[in-house]
Structure formats: C-alpha cells, structure tokens
Amino acid sequence: MVKVRRTYYPTKVFDDMLFALVQLLLAKGWSFPGASTEQLVADVEAQRAERAEHDALMSQFLALHETFGMNQEARYGRFVAVLNAARGAFRADKAVMAELDRFKRPRARPQKSKDDAEAA
C-alpha cells in the first residue's frame, strides 16, 4: 500500500521569515549550494503573491460559507414550521403521520453492514 505524503504547511509567519533570511543573505553576501540567491528572491515574491491570493480566496470562502449557513438556517426554520404545522393539522390521521415519520431525525447513527465491516 502506498503511503500518501501530506503537504507540509509552515507557520503563518513563514513569509516574513523567508524575507528576513533573504535580506540577511544579501546583506552578508552569503551563498549556499542548493538554492541561489536569485531563486530565493523570486521565492519571496512568489510567496507574497500566492499568500495574498490565498488569503483573498479564503476570505471569500468564509464569507460565502457564513452566508450559506445563515440561508440554510432560514430554510430549515421554514421546513420545521411547515412540518410541525402538518403534524398538528393531521395529528389524528395515522396514515399521514406515518408519511411524516420519515422526516424525523435519526436517533442513532446507521450501523455498518457486515459487508462494509469486512471491506474495511
């Protein structure tokens, strides 16, 4: 079985740390094998640009997620109001109440079947 390697995400201040290290390298005139100073300068610019794009998209997602949650809550409120009204109106009609039973919340998590347990 192939083990999937997870992406490593450095700390939130990585942008500043990378910039400070590149500034130190340039100020001291240091260079090391494996990464040129020009590449590190380009890395700083790319990091800052990608971080700005990432943060903008994340902000957009969070705003959309919040809007979705509020709209879903309103839809659920209407759903519950209609469901409760139907339950109240047809309280004495066992056939209708049996149809409305499918809208009850499940009391417990569904159990795994034996086939699912064996596959895992």
C-alpha positions as protocol buffer text, in pm:
chain_id: "A"
residue {
  index: 1
  type: MET
  ca { x: 0 y: 0 z: 0 }
}
residue {
  index: 2
  type: VAL
  ca { x: 135 y: 340 z: -99 }
}
residue {
  index: 3
  type: LYS
  ca { x: 154 y: 589 z: 185 }
}
residue {
  index: 4
  type: VAL
  ca { x: 36 y: 933 z: 74 }
}
residue {
  index: 5
  type: ARG
  ca { x: 264 y: 1209 z: 190 }
}
residue {
  index: 6
  type: ARG
  ca { x: 83 y: 1502 z: 343 }
}
residue {
  index: 7
  type: THR
  ca { x: 170 y: 1856 z: 240 }
}
residue {
  index: 8
  type: TYR
  ca { x: 375 y: 2044 z: 499 }
}
residue {
  index: 9
  type: TYR
  ca { x: 245 y: 2390 z: 580 }
}
residue {
  index: 10
  type: PRO
  ca { x: 497 y: 2611 z: 764 }
}
residue {
  index: 11
  type: THR
  ca { x: 397 y: 2870 z: 1022 }
}
residue {
  index: 12
  type: LYS
  ca { x: 189 y: 3175 z: 933 }
}
residue {
  index: 13
  type: VAL
  ca { x: 496 y: 3399 z: 966 }
}
residue {
  index: 14
  type: PHE
  ca { x: 692 y: 3200 z: 707 }
}
residue {
  index: 15
  type: ASP
  ca { x: 659 y: 3487 z: 457 }
}
residue {
  index: 16
  type: ASP
  ca { x: 836 y: 3724 z: 695 }
}
residue {
  index: 17
  type: MET
  ca { x: 1096 y: 3465 z: 794 }
}
residue {
  index: 18
  type: LEU
  ca { x: 1181 y: 3391 z: 429 }
}
residue {
  index: 19
  type: PHE
  ca { x: 1209 y: 3762 z: 352 }
}
residue {
  index: 20
  type: ALA
  ca { x: 1431 y: 3823 z: 657 }
}
residue {
  index: 21
  type: LEU
  ca { x: 1660 y: 3532 z: 566 }
}
residue {
  index: 22
  type: VAL
  ca { x: 1697 y: 3655 z: 208 }
}
residue {
  index: 23
  type: GLN
  ca { x: 1776 y: 4006 z: 336 }
}
residue {
  index: 24
  type: LEU
  ca { x: 2041 y: 3859 z: 567 }
}
residue {
  index: 25
  type: LEU
  ca { x: 2192 y: 3656 z: 282 }
}
residue {
  index: 26
  type: LEU
  ca { x: 2206 y: 3965 z: 60 }
}
residue {
  index: 27
  type: ALA
  ca { x: 2347 y: 4189 z: 336 }
}
residue {
  index: 28
  type: LYS
  ca { x: 2622 y: 3942 z: 427 }
}
residue {
  index: 29
  type: GLY
  ca { x: 2690 y: 3830 z: 71 }
}
residue {
  index: 30
  type: TRP
  ca { x: 2638 y: 3467 z: 161 }
}
residue {
  index: 31
  type: SER
  ca { x: 2550 y: 3196 z: -86 }
}
residue {
  index: 32
  type: PHE
  ca { x: 2497 y: 2827 z: -35 }
}
residue {
  index: 33
  type: PRO
  ca { x: 2467 y: 2534 z: -272 }
}
residue {
  index: 34
  type: GLY
  ca { x: 2116 y: 2408 z: -339 }
}
residue {
  index: 35
  type: ALA
  ca { x: 1943 y: 2743 z: -377 }
}
residue {
  index: 36
  type: SER
  ca { x: 2067 y: 3054 z: -549 }
}
residue {
  index: 37
  type: THR
  ca { x: 2004 y: 3396 z: -404 }
}
residue {
  index: 38
  type: GLU
  ca { x: 1815 y: 3492 z: -719 }
}
residue {
  index: 39
  type: GLN
  ca { x: 1585 y: 3193 z: -671 }
}
residue {
  index: 40
  type: LEU
  ca { x: 1525 y: 3287 z: -308 }
}
residue {
  index: 41
  type: VAL
  ca { x: 1438 y: 3645 z: -406 }
}
residue {
  index: 42
  type: ALA
  ca { x: 1192 y: 3505 z: -662 }
}
residue {
  index: 43
  type: ASP
  ca { x: 1058 y: 3273 z: -391 }
}
residue {
  index: 44
  type: VAL
  ca { x: 986 y: 3571 z: -164 }
}
residue {
  index: 45
  type: GLU
  ca { x: 794 y: 3748 z: -439 }
}
residue {
  index: 46
  type: ALA
  ca { x: 600 y: 3432 z: -531 }
}
residue {
  index: 47
  type: GLN
  ca { x: 525 y: 3355 z: -166 }
}
residue {
  index: 48
  type: ARG
  ca { x: 387 y: 3701 z: -102 }
}
residue {
  index: 49
  type: ALA
  ca { x: 175 y: 3696 z: -420 }
}
residue {
  index: 50
  type: GLU
  ca { x: 41 y: 3346 z: -357 }
}
residue {
  index: 51
  type: ARG
  ca { x: -26 y: 3425 z: 11 }
}
residue {
  index: 52
  type: ALA
  ca { x: -225 y: 3735 z: -88 }
}
residue {
  index: 53
  type: GLU
  ca { x: -427 y: 3533 z: -341 }
}
residue {
  index: 54
  type: HIS
  ca { x: -479 y: 3251 z: -88 }
}
residue {
  index: 55
  type: ASP
  ca { x: -593 y: 3491 z: 185 }
}
residue {
  index: 56
  type: ALA
  ca { x: -836 y: 3666 z: -54 }
}
residue {
  index: 57
  type: LEU
  ca { x: -986 y: 3333 z: -161 }
}
residue {
  index: 58
  type: MET
  ca { x: -1007 y: 3214 z: 199 }
}
residue {
  index: 59
  type: SER
  ca { x: -1184 y: 3535 z: 298 }
}
residue {
  index: 60
  type: GLN
  ca { x: -1424 y: 3493 z: 7 }
}
residue {
  index: 61
  type: PHE
  ca { x: -1489 y: 3130 z: 107 }
}
residue {
  index: 62
  type: LEU
  ca { x: -1554 y: 3221 z: 471 }
}
residue {
  index: 63
  type: ALA
  ca { x: -1799 y: 3494 z: 367 }
}
residue {
  index: 64
  type: LEU
  ca { x: -1979 y: 3253 z: 133 }
}
residue {
  index: 65
  type: HIS
  ca { x: -1978 y: 2982 z: 400 }
}
residue {
  index: 66
  type: GLU
  ca { x: -2132 y: 3220 z: 654 }
}
residue {
  index: 67
  type: THR
  ca { x: -2398 y: 3333 z: 405 }
}
residue {
  index: 68
  type: PHE
  ca { x: -2477 y: 2972 z: 318 }
}
residue {
  index: 69
  type: GLY
  ca { x: -2512 y: 2883 z: 686 }
}
residue {
  index: 70
  type: MET
  ca { x: -2749 y: 3173 z: 754 }
}
residue {
  index: 71
  type: ASN
  ca { x: -2959 y: 3096 z: 445 }
}
residue {
  index: 72
  type: GLN
  ca { x: -2968 y: 2727 z: 531 }
}
residue {
  index: 73
  type: GLU
  ca { x: -3079 y: 2809 z: 885 }
}
residue {
  index: 74
  type: ALA
  ca { x: -3367 y: 3017 z: 745 }
}
residue {
  index: 75
  type: ARG
  ca { x: -3465 y: 2735 z: 505 }
}
residue {
  index: 76
  type: TYR
  ca { x: -3454 y: 2484 z: 790 }
}
residue {
  index: 77
  type: GLY
  ca { x: -3674 y: 2710 z: 1002 }
}
residue {
  index: 78
  type: ARG
  ca { x: -3935 y: 2719 z: 725 }
}
residue {
  index: 79
  type: PHE
  ca { x: -3906 y: 2341 z: 682 }
}
residue {
  index: 80
  type: VAL
  ca { x: -3965 y: 2282 z: 1053 }
}
residue {
  index: 81
  type: ALA
  ca { x: -4255 y: 2527 z: 1064 }
}
residue {
  index: 82
  type: VAL
  ca { x: -4433 y: 2354 z: 776 }
}
residue {
  index: 83
  type: LEU
  ca { x: -4355 y: 2008 z: 911 }
}
residue {
  index: 84
  type: ASN
  ca { x: -4488 y: 2096 z: 1256 }
}
residue {
  index: 85
  type: ALA
  ca { x: -4797 y: 2257 z: 1104 }
}
residue {
  index: 86
  type: ALA
  ca { x: -4863 y: 1939 z: 904 }
}
residue {
  index: 87
  type: ARG
  ca { x: -4813 y: 1726 z: 1213 }
}
residue {
  index: 88
  type: GLY
  ca { x: -5055 y: 1943 z: 1407 }
}
residue {
  index: 89
  type: ALA
  ca { x: -5316 y: 1950 z: 1132 }
}
residue {
  index: 90
  type: PHE
  ca { x: -5309 y: 1575 z: 1072 }
}
residue {
  index: 91
  type: ARG
  ca { x: -5245 y: 1460 z: 1428 }
}
residue {
  index: 92
  type: ALA
  ca { x: -5542 y: 1220 z: 1421 }
}
residue {
  index: 93
  type: ASP
  ca { x: -5468 y: 1077 z: 1073 }
}
residue {
  index: 94
  type: LYS
  ca { x: -5237 y: 780 z: 1128 }
}
residue {
  index: 95
  type: ALA
  ca { x: -5165 y: 738 z: 754 }
}
residue {
  index: 96
  type: VAL
  ca { x: -5043 y: 1097 z: 715 }
}
residue {
  index: 97
  type: MET
  ca { x: -4846 y: 1077 z: 1040 }
}
residue {
  index: 98
  type: ALA
  ca { x: -4679 y: 760 z: 910 }
}
residue {
  index: 99
  type: GLU
  ca { x: -4578 y: 951 z: 596 }
}
residue {
  index: 100
  type: LEU
  ca { x: -4442 y: 1238 z: 806 }
}
residue {
  index: 101
  type: ASP
  ca { x: -4236 y: 998 z: 1021 }
}
residue {
  index: 102
  type: ARG
  ca { x: -3968 y: 984 z: 754 }
}
residue {
  index: 103
  type: PHE
  ca { x: -3881 y: 1346 z: 834 }
}
residue {
  index: 104
  type: LYS
  ca { x: -3779 y: 1266 z: 1192 }
}
residue {
  index: 105
  type: ARG
  ca { x: -3417 y: 1299 z: 1283 }
}
residue {
  index: 106
  type: PRO
  ca { x: -3239 y: 966 z: 1304 }
}
residue {
  index: 107
  type: ARG
  ca { x: -3191 y: 872 z: 1669 }
}
residue {
  index: 108
  type: ALA
  ca { x: -2868 y: 679 z: 1618 }
}
residue {
  index: 109
  type: ARG
  ca { x: -2601 y: 654 z: 1354 }
}
residue {
  index: 110
  type: PRO
  ca { x: -2667 y: 390 z: 1093 }
}
residue {
  index: 111
  type: GLN
  ca { x: -2493 y: 65 z: 1175 }
}
residue {
  index: 112
  type: LYS
  ca { x: -2229 y: -69 z: 940 }
}
residue {
  index: 113
  type: SER
  ca { x: -2339 y: -372 z: 749 }
}
residue {
  index: 114
  type: LYS
  ca { x: -2126 y: -683 z: 763 }
}
residue {
  index: 115
  type: ASP
  ca { x: -2015 y: -622 z: 404 }
}
residue {
  index: 116
  type: ASP
  ca { x: -1890 y: -273 z: 492 }
}
residue {
  index: 117
  type: ALA
  ca { x: -1708 y: -403 z: 800 }
}
residue {
  index: 118
  type: GLU
  ca { x: -1534 y: -676 z: 602 }
}
residue {
  index: 119
  type: ALA
  ca { x: -1428 y: -431 z: 327 }
}
residue {
  index: 120
  type: ALA
  ca { x: -1262 y: -201 z: 578 }
}
